[in-house]
Every structure is written in C-alpha cells, then in structure tokens.
Amino acid sequence: MELMHWHDTFSVGVRIIDDQHRQLFASINELIVAFNTEQQDEVLDRILDAVLTYTEKHFRTEEELMKTHPQFNVHCTVHRLFAERIGRMAVDFSKNKTAVAARLINDLTDWLQNHILKTDIAFFSNLGYRPRETKEDIEERLQLLTYRAKVLIAEDSPSERLLLKQYLESGGYEVLEACNGKEALKIFKTTPDLHLVITDISMPEMDGYDLIKAIRDTQPSSIYIIVATASMNREALAKTIHLGANDFLAKPVFHQELHLRLRNGMHLLRLENQDELIFSMAKLADYRSPETGKHLERVQNFTRLLGRQLIDSFPKLGMTENIAADIARFSPLHDIGKVAIADNILKKQGRFTEEEFDQMKEHAKIGGDLISTILRKTDSRSLQLAFELTMHHHEKWDGSGYPLGLSGKNIPIAARIMAVADVYDALTSDRVYKKALSREEAKTIIVNSAGSHFDPVLVTTFEIVENKFHQLRVELTG
C-alpha cells in the first residue's frame, strides 16, 4: 500500500488547519507502514486510535473556522457521517484486522484526497483564505499526493537486491533495479526524474566506483548516491566519497537506517534545488544591471560572515547557525524587485534625478511584495527572512531609509545584515557613475555610519570580520 506525500499546494490558507492536515498525513502514513510491515496488532490499534482521536480534534477546529460559510451545516454533516462510518469500521477492525485493515486504510486515504484536497480547499477559498481553483489545479494536486520518488538499486546479489526493494517499496518508493553498474548507468540516463541511487561497490562489467564517476560526470549535484557495502575499509569508502558518493550504508542494511538516509538525502537535494532556484531568480534582476558582476556571490558570503560572527560576539541577539545560513541563502534575492524597473532608469549612465530615484526605490517594495505572495501560501520561516531582507535592506537605523522608514530594532536583523553587506559591496565596486573606493575609504564610511545608516552592533561585527571581507572582495573580483 502506497504512502501519501504532503505538498505545499495542499494548503487551505489557514496555518492551524494546514498543520492538522500534515499531522493526519503523517499518522495515516504511519498506519500504512505498520500494515505493510505486518506489525503486531497492538501497534496497529495504537496508531488507529491516534488517527481517530486526531480526526475528531481536526473536525472541531475546522468547524469553528467555517461557521460563517453558507454551507456550514452541510460540511458538518459530512464530518459526522464520515466519523460514524470510520467508527464502525474501527470496531470491525478490532475483531478481524486482516480482513478490515486494507479497506479501512483505503477509506482514510480516499477521504484525505476527496474531502481535504477538494472540499476543504473549496470551502476555505469561498471564505477568502486562498484563491479559487480550476479543475485542472485539483487534478494536478491529486497527482502530487500519490507521487513516489524513484530509487535505483545497483546490486549484483539477487537476495540483497530483493531485500532492498522490499524495504523501499514498503516506504512508498518506486524501485528500479540493475545487476551491475553498466545496466544501472543505462537506466539512469533514460530516467530524467531519478535522483536517488543505492549502489554496491563490487559488481561485474562496471563496478560501483565507475558508476559513481559516470553519474557525477553527467549530473554533478542533483543525484544523491548511497554506497551499500559489507566492507568498512576506510580507503575504499574514502575513494567513493572522493568520486562523488554522498553517504554509505553497512550491510546487512537495516530498514529504519535506510529510510533515514534516504530522507536526509531528499532533504539535501531539496535545499540544493532551492539554492539553484534562488540564484536563478536573483540573476533575472542581476543580468539587467551591467555593473554588478559577481555582486550576488559576494553579498552572500558577506552576509554569512556577519551572521556567524554575531553568534560569537553578540549571543544575546539570538542568532543561530540555521538563521545565519538562511539569511545568506536568500541574500541574492535582495534586489529581485529590479526586474520591474525600467531600463532607462536601471541602466542610466550617471546620477538619478529625484523622480528617477523615487522610481528606483520602488524595487525594494516590489521585491518584498513578490516574496510576500509566496510566503502567504507556504508560511515558511525561511521565506520570512527572504521577505525581510528584500523589503527592508534600504531601511536605515535612524529611520531615514525606505520603503517604510523603519528605525532601530524595528528593522529586522536579516535586513540590517543585508544593508551592511550590500553597501560595502557597492562602495568597493565600480559603478557607471563612480569608481570603486579603496578598502580604507569603504571601512571608514561604514564605521562612521554606525547609529545613522547602520545598526551599531552590525558595524562592530563588520570591524571584526573586515579583513575577511577584503579577502573575499579580492577573490571574487569581477
């Protein structure tokens, strides 16, 4: 029985309801895994009881929010009839699990598809929580629900291959099999949506080393490769990592460890894909500004330096490694709003008139509004940081900045970090209207702007890492 997969497009636009829907997905998937792996009866009973209890809680929360809907009573009736039906099936389940389990799980998954992903989204759309959708939107979302990630197994031992296949299919993966590296490479080249590979080292025709190298020659980063080996020889493992493997598993492979490794791999791939998307979006604006060169790469490194130094120098600010990393990740988006600025202003040779400068200043709000639109659909903490540094990186500590004239600590920390990084890079770069300033001149301007343009704490932090700023500036010239 296949697992279900949550996707952000399933959002109804209300955070508490989305959180409860995610929990229902997770609980029902837990029930499916227990059924697929033939867990003991008491385990199935415990999980089913948790699903039913949480479903009742979810219905109460949802009905409280839907009171103003003209079809409120109809929706409540649907809830009640479903609860009664599942309750009767749960009683039957306690008497004969083998006969009832599959039917019960199918009813629960069908309900998720038809009630949550169709009825709930329609109701909350009517109440204005999210845009109305077409029939095609709904069908696309249902396809995402049943999507199964593909995993390629390259293993010459039939018994080892069968064991891995059973483990993976019980976890909801679609499995592709190869008995050697040559066959695996052929499958890899003809399966564009394949991103997970598990390979043995010792195989006929083409071994694991050559397979890893061939994959990396074709796809440098979008494939997560796990080496499964009975040998824990350090030199062999080091060689696989050097060739491009991401992780390894010791044979015999344990079911839970396998799924944890794959889950971590998929998470890392998503982060890498997000980073690529972020840079691609940012360069839409960057390509239109001929003077910027490697501006995006530099400010990303500058923001990372400032964020990490804050952790050590000013721990009371609450900066963490994760937050510092996210600020750096999203920093290339800070000028995304420039895609909407006219070329005659963006590429003007010389200083702006007052009217032109007012138009240029709009890029901060345009970029912030763009990310805000995505943020409302996902409620992502990381995107909140992206919104803050994009919307507010031209605010000033004394309140004289734009677009909102925020001052002091009312300016989000992400934007305060972005401001120092952005201005330093502008000062030390050639522009159509000026030559780059020297290292000493740029440092003096930033230090003298503490308390007026910049947060004094960020200026102190900048002084600590200024030498590293300069080194990066030299390395990433262009």
N, C-alpha and C positions, 0 to 999 in steps of 0.2 A: 504494500500500500504506500502510495507516494506522499511525501511531506508537502506542506504548503509553504509559500515564501512571501513574507511581507514586503511590500514595496511602498514608497512614499506616495505614489499616485492613489493608494487606497485611502488616503486621508479624507476625513469628512470636514476638516477645517476647524475642529474643536479638539484642543490638546488632550483633555481628560478622556474623551471618547476614543481618540486615536491610541492613547496609551492602553486603554482597556482592550481595544481590538488587538493590539500587538500581544497583550498577555494571553488572550484567547487563542491566537495563532500558536503561541509557544506551548500552551497547555495541551491543545489538541494534537500538536506535533509530538509532544511527549507521550501522549496516549498511543499515537500511531507507531512510534519507535518501540514502545513496550509491547504492542501487539505483534509487530514484525519480528521482534527478537524473542517472542514467546516467554515473556516474563511471568513470574509467579502470579497467581490470582490476586493475592493481597496487594501487589503493586498496581495492577490494573484497577482494582477497587479504589485505592487511594487516589490515583490520578483522575479517574472518572468523577469521584466525589468532589475533587477540587475544581474540575471543569464546570460541573453543575452549579456549585456554590458561586463561582465567579460569574457565571452567566446570569444568575439571579441578581447579583450586585450590579452588573452592567445594565440590565434592563431598568433597574430603579434609577440609575444615573441618567440614562438616556431619556427616560420618560419625563424626568424633571426638567430637562432642557427643551423638550418638544411640546410643552403644554400649550404654546400659542399656535401650533400648527393646526390648520383646519381639519386635518385627518388624524388628529391625535388619538382619538378613540379607536380608529381602525388599526393604527400601529400597535397600540396596547393589546388589542385582541390578538394580533399576530404573535406578539410576545407570549401571551398567556397560553395560546393553543400549542405553540412550539414547546414551552416548558412542560405542559401536561403530557405531550407526546413523548418527549425525551425521558420524562419521569417514569412513564410506563415501561419504556424500553430498558431503563436502568434497573427496574425491578426484575424484568425478564433476564437481564444480563447477569444479575446475581445468582440466578438459578442455572443458567446454561451459557457460560461465557463463549464457548466455541461457536455456538450457533448464532449468537446475537451480536458479538463484538464487531464483525465487519459491517453489518447493517447499521449498527449504532454509530460507528465512526464515519461511515458514508453519509448518514443523515446530518451529523455535525458539520462535516466539511461542505456538504451541499448548502447547508444553512448559511455558513460563512460566505459562500460565493453569491448566493441569491438574495440573502437578506442584508448583510453588511455592505457588500460591494455594489448592490443595485438599490435596494430600498432605502437604507440609511443615507447613502450619499445623495440620493434624490431628495429625501426629506430635508437634510441639512442644507442642500442647495436652495430649496424653496425658502428656507429661513434666512438665506443670505450669507451663510458661512463659507461657501465656496461657489465658483462659477457653475452654471448649468452645463450638462454634458450631452454629447451626441451618443447615439447607439454604438458608433464605432469606438468612442472613448471607452465605453463599458467593456466591449469585447476585447480591446487591447489590454485592459486591466486584468481581465479574467485569464488571458494568456500568460501574463506575468505571474499570476498566482500559482500556476502549475509548472512554471519554468524549472527545469532540472539542469544544474551545472554538469558539464561533461568532464569526466576524468579518464585519461588514457593510462592504461597499465601496460608497461613493457616488462615482461617476466617470462623466462623460458620454462619455468616449472609449472605444469598444469595445476597441481594441487595448490601451490602458493597463489597462482593467478585466480583460481576459483574462490579461495578464501577471501582475497582482497575484493573480488567482485561482489561476494555476498555481503561483506561489511559495508561496501559503498552503496549498494542498492538499498540496503535497509535504512541508510541515512538519506535517501532521496536523490542520489546522484545517478546520472546516466553514464554507464561504463562502456568504454571502448577498449578492446584487448589486442595485444600484439605479443608474439612469442619471441621476438628478437628486436634489436634496435632498428634494423632496416625496415621491417614491417611497421614499426611504430612511427618512424620518420615519414613513411608514405601516408599513414593515417593523419599525422599531424599536419602535413602540407595540404591535405584535402578537407580539413575540418576547421574553418575560419573562427568558429566560436569556441574553440578549445583553449582553456587557459590553465589547466591543472594536469600535471604529468607525474606519475609514480614509476620509477624505473629501477630495475636491478642493475648491478654492475657487470657481472659475468654472464654474457649471453653470446650465442653463436651469430655469425655473419657480421653483426655490428654490436659492440659492447656498449655499456652504459656511458662510458667516457665519451665515445664518439657521438653517441646520440645527444648527449647534453651539449657538446660543442656544436653539432649541426643545428640544434634548435636555437641556440644563442646566436649563431651566425645569421639566422633568419629573423628571430624575434628577440631583441636584446633584453626587453624588460616585461613584456605583457604575459609571460608564461611563468607559473610557479612550479618549480621542479623539486620533487622529493625523491631522494635515493633510499631505497629499501634494501638493506644488506645484512647478511648474517655475520659479516666480518666487521669488527670495530677497529681495524687497522688505521692508525692515525694518518699515515701517509696517503692511503687510498682516499680517506674522507677529505683530507686537505686538497687532494687533486680534484675531486668532484666539485668542491666549493670554488676552487680556482677556475675551473672550466665554466662555472655558472649555475651550479645547483644551489637551491635556496635552503634546503633542510634535509635531514635524513631520519630514517626510522630503522630501529634494530629489529631483525627477525628473531623469533616469530613476532609478527605485528599484532598489537593489541587494539581491539575495536575502538575503545574510547580515545586512545592516544592518536590513532589515525584520524578520527574526526576532528580532534582539537588542532592537529597540524594543518589539515585542510581548511578549517575555519580561519585560522590565523593567516594562511596563505591568501584566501579570498579577501580578507580584510586588508592585507598589504596591497594586493592588486587594485582594490577599490581606491585606496589612498593615492597610489601612483597614477591611476586614471584621472582622479580628481585634480592632482597636481598638473597633469598634462592639459586638462580642460581649462584650469585656471590660467596657465600661461598662454594658451591659445586665445582665450577671451581677452586677456590683457593686451596681447600683441595686436588685436584689432585696432586698438587706440594707438599703441606704440608705433606701429608701422606708418601711421599718418603723421607722426611727429619726426621729421628728418634729423633733428639734432640729438635724439635720445640715446642712440647706440645701445650699450649694454645696461641702460638705466634700470631695467626690471631686475636683472640678476644682482646688480649692486645693492639696490634698496632691500632686496630680500635678505641678502647677507648682513646688511647694516641692522635691519630690524631684529634679526636673530641674535646678533651680538648684544644689542641693547636689552632685549628681553631676558637673555640668560644672565647678563650682568646684574640686572635688577634683582634676580633671585638671591644672589650672593650679597649684594651691597645694601639692599633695602627689603629684607624678607617680610617686613610688616605690610608691604603693599599687597601681598598675597599672590604675586606672580608665581606660576608653576612652569615646569618644563613643557607640559602639554599646551598651555595657553601661549607661551612664548613661541612654540613650534607652529601653532595655528596662525598667530599673527604674521610670522614670516611666510607661511604658506600662502596666505591670502594677500600679502602686501602687493604683489604685482597687479592686483585689481584696482589699486587706489585711483588711477586715472581712467578707468573704463568709461566714465561719462564723456570723455573727449570724442567718442565715436559720434556724438550728436552735435559737435561744434563745427561750424562751417570752416572750410579750408582756408578761406581768405583771412580768417582770424587765427586759426591754428598754425598756419604756416607763414604768418606775416613776418616780413623782414624788418624788425625794428620794434619799438615800444608801442603798446596799445594806447588808443585814446580811452577816455573814461568810459564811453559807451561800449567800446570793444572789450574792455576789461570786465565790465559787468556781464557781458555775454560769456566770456571765458570762465568767469566764476561759477556759471551755471553747471559746469561739468561735475562739481562735487555733489550737488543735489541730484543731478541726473543719474550719476553712478549709484548713489545711495538708494534712490527710488528703484532702480533696476534690481539691485540685490535684495531690497526690501520685498519686492514682489515674490522672489523665490523663497525668501525667509518665511513669509506668511504661510507658504504651502508646506514647508518642511519643519519649521520650528527648531532648526539646528543651532546649537550653541556656537559651533564653529562659524556658521554663516552670520551669526550675530556679530562676531568680531570683524568679519569681512565688511558688513554694513557699516559698523562704527568707524573703521579706518578709512573707508571710501567716502562716507558722508562728511566726516569731521576732520580730515587731515589738514585742512586750511583754517581751522579754528586757532585762536591764539590765547595764551594764558591770561592776558589782560582783558579779553572779551572783544577785541577789535577785529577778529577774523570773520570768516564766513563758512557756511551759509546761514547759521543760526545765531552767531555772536555768542557762543558759549564761552565760559571763562573758568579758570582754575580746575578743580577736580570734577566739575560738571562735564568736562571734556573726557570722553572715555580713554582709558590708558592705551588702548590699541592705536587711537588716533594721535595721542601725544608722542608715542614711539615713532609712528609713521612720519609725523611732522619733522622730527629731528633728522631722520634718515633721508627724507625727500629733499629737505633744504640743503643738507650737507652735499648731497649728490649734485644738486643744481649749482651750488656755489663753486664746486670743483670741476664743473663740466663747461665746455664751450657751448654757447648758445648763439643763435643768429644775431642776437642783439648785444652780446658781450663775450669777452674772453674768460676762460676759467681762472679763478683766483688760486693763489698759492695755498699750500697746506696751512701755513701760519695765519694767513688772512681769513680763511674759512673758519678755522678754530676760534679766532678772536671774535668774529661776528656771532657765532653760536654762543660762546661763553657770555658775551655782552648782552645777549638777548634773553638770558635767564630772567624769568619773572615778567617779561613783556610778551615775547613771542612764545617762549618755551617754558615748560614745567622745570623749575629749578632742580628737582630731583633727576630729571632726564638729562639735564645739562651736566650735572655732576657725574652721572653714569657715562655720558659721552666722553668726558675728560679721561675717565678710567680706561676706556677702550679706544681712544682716539688713534693710538698707534696702529691698532688692528684695522681701524677704518682706512687709514692711509695705505697700509699694505694691500688691502682689498682693492682700493682705488687704483693702485699701480697694476695689480694683477689683472683687473677687469677693465682696462682702459679700452675705449672704443665706443 
